[in-house]
Amino acid sequence: MIKVNGKDYPWEEGLSIKQLLVNKGFTFPLLVVVLNGKAIADNEYVGTVVNDGDDVKIIHLMSGG
């Protein structure tokens, strides 16, 4: 199991941050992903693997004026 924004989800071997975002339907262009307390740069989403037991936080950034 992994935690995504505080909820438990089944873990898949080889699951990348990018694939997790696709699987969960996150399409907003301005996201911050935090894996086990460490911010992950968007250019690292494909190569960063989510392991069993990991805690992932996906945060939408908003802007306005």
N, C-alpha and C positions, 0 to 999 in steps of 0.2 A: 504494500500500500504506500501511496504517497499522499501528501497533503497539498492541495491547491487552494489558496486563499482560505485556509482553515477547514476545508472539507476533505474527507478521505476519498481517494480514487484508486482503482486498481493500477498496479505498476506493470509496465511492459518492458521487457529486456530491450536495450538499445534505444530507448525513447530519448529523443533529443528535445531541447527546449522548443525548437522550431516546430517539431511534430506535435508536441503538447499544445502549443498555441493553435495549430490547425485543428487538432482533435477537439479542443474545447471551444472553437469558434471565435477566437480572439482575432479580429481583423483591424482594429483601430491602429493607425500608424504610430501613435505616440504612446508607447508602453515602456514601463520599467519592470524588469524581471529580477527578482531577488531569490537566489537559491541558497538555502541554509544560511541566510543572513548576509550573503555576498551578492552585490549587484552584478549582473551579467550584461556585458555590452552587446548590442544588437548584432554586431558582426560575429559574435561567438555563439549565437543561438543554434546554428546547424551542428557545430562541433561539441557542444556541451551536453553531456548525457545526464539524465535524471536517474538516480539510483533508488532502489527500494528503500523506503523510509525517509526520503528527502522531503523537505518542506519548501514549497514554491509559492511565492507571492507574485501575482501579476497585477500591476497597478496602471490604470488608465491616467495619463496626464491630460489635464484640461487647460485651455487657455481662453482668454476672452479680452474684451476691451471695452 
